[in-house]
Amino acid sequence: MLVLFLVLLIAPLIARNMSISLPTIPMDLMQPLDANNNDTTTDYTGAGLPKGYIAASSAATTS
């Protein structure tokens, strides 16, 4: 157990001094601006629904 503790403590100290180059993400994982992908809501849904609340429907309606 002591050896594991020492490895977890010392390994990051040694690794940060090594110049390891990691590949970069070419597009920085950005969300496209022209798509309607904002599905974050303030309504309660799913299993975390408090008593007395009705689950909100996220179905899109077109008119």
N, C-alpha and C positions, 0 to 999 in steps of 0.2 A: 504494500500500500504506500509506503514511503517512497519507493522507487517511482511509482506512477505519479505521485504528487510532484516529485522533483522533475520528472520529464515534462509534465504539464506546465510547470513553472519556468523551466529553463529553455525549452524548445522555442517558444515565441521570442525570447530574447536573442537567441542565436539566429533565428530565421529573419528577424527584422534587419539584421546587419548584412545579410546576403542580398545582392542585387538580382532579384528574380523578376524578370519581365513577364507580365501576364498579357494575354491577347486582349485587345480592346473590343468593345461592342460597337460595331460600325454605325448603328443608327440610334444608340443610346435608349433603346426601348421606348420611344415616344409614341403616344397615342395620336392617330391621325385626326386632323382638325375638321375634315370634311365629312366625317361619319357621325351619326347620332348614337354614340356609344355611352352616353352618360346615364347609367342605370342605377346610380346611387339615389336612394330615396330616404325620406324621414319617416316613412310608415313602418309599422311593425309587421313582420312576416315570419313564417316558419314556427319552429318549436319554442322560441322565446317570447311568444305572444302572451302579454299579461291578461289576467282575468278581466272580462268586460270589453275587451277590444276585438274588433273584427279584422281579419287579415286583409290587407290591401291587395288588389289585383294589379299586376304589372302588365297585363295584356294591353297591347296598343290598339287603339280604335282609330279607324280612318273614316272620314266623312267626305 
